[in-house]
Amino acid sequence: MIRRIAAGLVLLVGAFWLVSTFALGYSGKTAAVDDMTGDFRPVFSDAGLKQTNADIDTVNAFAAQFQKEAVPALAQQLGMTPDEFVGTLGKQYPDVGAGMQQLPESLPYFNGMVDQLNQQQGNFHDADAIPTGFLPAKTVHWLFVALGIVAVGLGLSLLRTSAGRRLLIGVVALGVAVVAVTFVLSVPQKAQAVDDMTGAFRPVFTDAGAQQTRDYLTTIQKMDDQLNAEALAGLATMLGVTPDQLATSLGEQFPAVGAGLQKMPDILARFDTLVTKIENNVDTFQQADAIPTESKPTTWLVAQLLVPAGILILAGGGGLLASRRRVEGARSVRSPDRVGSVG
């Protein structure tokens, strides 16, 4: 009777592992994790973040010096106030005007994004190491399949054979192995890292968030294009110098502005690559964020491993204990007969 109860519990655990991985769509969700981490691995590398930090620092320095120093100086040379100069620039070159007007919104937005990239680097690497650093995330799906098959096999064997003790030891061993591997592979820590990272980036990885990011970048790109193609030449004419003379003068008087004008096309190209990655991974992010479900955090994955493993240990251990007591009881019944026969 005890063995049948144990077998039923083992079968239940195996069925749970098998059914849950398919019912929760782990095959597609873990594949999405692999796609997304593959795309963003260069972004979260030390070299990638170093470049991104250098880029945003250049943009910040350019914007600050252009607005606080270059604009007042150029306005003074033209006999205008800074507001008049900016207004005139915006009328003649609307893309430049739109970009300058939007900088108080777009620049803090991109600064915040870069800050999050830096803060979440460790969490990304933890998430990228599920289940291990050398196995893809899709292995998790097949792990549940394998565990389910093994547990179902043990449960059926317990029902069909009289060699219950060895099978019960196997059940306990399976449960202990799952618990041990869960902690050896730092699954709780990695699952928490996934939750922290998805929580940080959830507002960006939506259709609206990706569109907002693209809109901000497009406005800056148009500003830079028109500034280099038209506005600087027009400004040079207003000042009575050649474009090359103006560029040299700006670089000497305002080095951050000069460096920004020179580096901005490459910087914006790199940011364009980052924004494209975001746009391409909205769906994969949302799939990854839905492990195990949309309403439950990824840390529930730990319970999905440990609770069934605990049931296996209790079922197998309880069966072994009952079997031992039954054997000891049988021995105690036979012992008086043996004493009587000796007498």
Secondary structure, DSSP 4 states (H G I P E B T S, - for coil): -HHHHHHHHHHHHHHHHHHHHHHTTHHHHHHHHHHHHHHHTTTTSHHHHHHHHHHHHHHHHHHHHIIIIIHHHHHHHTT--HHHHHHHHHHH-HHHHHHHHHHHHHHHHHHHHHHHHHHTHHHHHHHHTSSBTTB-TTHHHHHHHHHHHHHHHHHHHHHH-S-HHHHHHHHHHHHHHHHHHHHHTTHHHHHHHHHHHHHHHTTTSSHHHHHHHHHHHHHHHHHHHHIIIIIHHHHHHHHTS-HHHHHHHHHHH-HHHHHHHHHHHHHHHHHHHHHHHHHHTHHHHHHHTTSSBTTB-TTHHHHHHHHHHHHHHHHHHHHHHHHHHHHHHHHHHHHHHHHHHH-
